[in-house]
Amino acid sequence: MRPYIIEKSKLTLKVKKSPLFIRSILFLFSFLFFLIPLSSMVGYIAMGNGFHIGFLFGIFFFGLMGYYLLRISLWNTYGREDITFNGKQVSYFADYGWFKDSSMNITIDSITFSIRPIGFEEDNEGALVIGSEETNIECVTKMSIKEIEELIEILTEDYALQQA
């Protein structure tokens, strides 16, 4: 199965799901980071002790950590990147399943597609880079170099047809 889907002028790059065990551990810890500070605060207050300002710091710190782990968990489960080509305009956004990142729009006169190597050289993996000399969009979905070269060939042909 290819990690990309091309429909008209839209390219969707899908993230390969990590193993179920890893995803379940990530989700477990992300929800525990939200629940433990809240439950400890409620338990402390229910035992007759007063509210302490340290609870706010704990909730804030563990909330940030939980949010970060939740984003990683969702990316490894539902992650995909949507890229839309509309003439000289290219739109990009990352979809985490439960929420989406902000959209990035760039205008490109002469578009180029390239490969950014990721990881070790012997892994033969990389990410797609779309752009020009001034601005570019660097995708984060890891694919094999062979798949990216295949995708670049298709995108170059499709973009040339769009411009004609």
N, C-alpha and C positions, 0 to 999 in steps of 0.2 A: 504494500500500500504506500502510495506517495504521500509525503507530508504537506503537499500543496494542492490547492484546487483553483482552477482558473475558470471564471464565468464572465463572459463578455469583457468588461474593462476592470474587473475586480479580482484580485489575487488574495487568497486566504492561505496562510501558513499555519499548520496545526502542530502543536507541541506534542512530542511523543510522551505518553503517560509514563510516569515512574511506577515502580512496582506497588501493588496494593498495600503491602506491609509498610513501606516507607511513607506513603500518603496517609495511612491511618495514624501512624505515629505523629506526623506533622500536624494533622487535624486535632489529635488528642492534646498535644502540647499547646497548640494555639488556643483551644477552648479552656484548658486549665489555666493559662496565663490570664484569661479574663475572669474565671470563676474563683480562683484561690484568694486573691486580694479582697474581693467582695465578700466571700463567705467568712473569711477571717475577721473582717471588720464587723460584720453583722454578729458573729459569735462573740467578739470582744465586747461589743456594746450590749448584747443580750445578757452577758454575765454580770452586768451592773457597772461596768467601767464606762468612763466617758469617751467621747469622741477625741481622737488624737490627730493632729495635723499630718503626722507621718503616714496616715492612711491615704491621704490625697497623693502624696509622692509615690507610694507603693502602687496605687491604682493607675497613676499616670505612667510610671515606668513599665509595669507589667502589661498595661493596655497597649503601649507602643510595641512591646515585644510580641504580644499576641496578634496585633494587627499585621506586623511584618511576617510572622509565621503563617497567618491566614492567607496573605497574598501569595506566599511561596506555595502553600498547599493548593490553593485554587489554580495557580499557574500550572503546576504539575498535573492537575486533574483536567481542567477545562481550557487551558491556555491556547490562544490563537491570535494571530496578527492579521488584520485586514488592511489591504492596500488597494486604493482605487485610483485608477489612471483616468483623468478627464482632460484630454488635450495636453496642455503644458502644466496642468495642475495635478499634483500627486497628494493624496490624503492617506494618512496612516493612523491607526489606533490599535492598542492592545486590548484584548477582551479576556477578562479573568473568569468569566462565567457569571458570577454574582454581581460584578461591577466592571466598568470599563475605564481605561485610562483616558486622559484628555487627548483630543485629536490634534494631529500635527499636519498642517498643510504647507506645502512648498510649491513654488513655481519654478519650473526647469525649462530652459530653452532647448538644450540638447541633452537628452537623458542618457545615462550610462549605467550599466549593470556590472557589478564586480563581486568578488568573493573576499570575505575577511576570514582568514583562518582562525579556528578556535581550538584550544586544547593542544595536545601533543601532535607532532608532525605525523607520526605513524597512525594516528586515529583517522586521518583524512576527513576531518569535519570542519565545517565553516558556517558562515552566515551570509545572507544576501545583503548587498549594499546597493541602494538605488540613489542616484543623484547626478550631480554635475561637479564642476570644479569648485563652485562657491558653497553649495549646500548639499547635504545628502541625508538619507534615512538609513540607519543601520538596524537591520532586523536582528532579533535575538534568538530566533528559532534555529537550533542546530540541525544541520542536515549534512549528508555526505557530500563531498566535493563533486562527485559524479552527478548527483541529483541537482545540485545548484547549477552546474554547467548545462544540464538538460533544461532546467527552468530558464536560465538566461537566454538560451537559444530560442525558446518559445516566446519569451517576453520581447526579445529584440524583433522577432518577426511580427508579432501582434502590434507592437508599438509603431513599427515602420508602416504597417497597414493602416493604423489609425491616423498617422500623419499625412498619408497620401491622399 
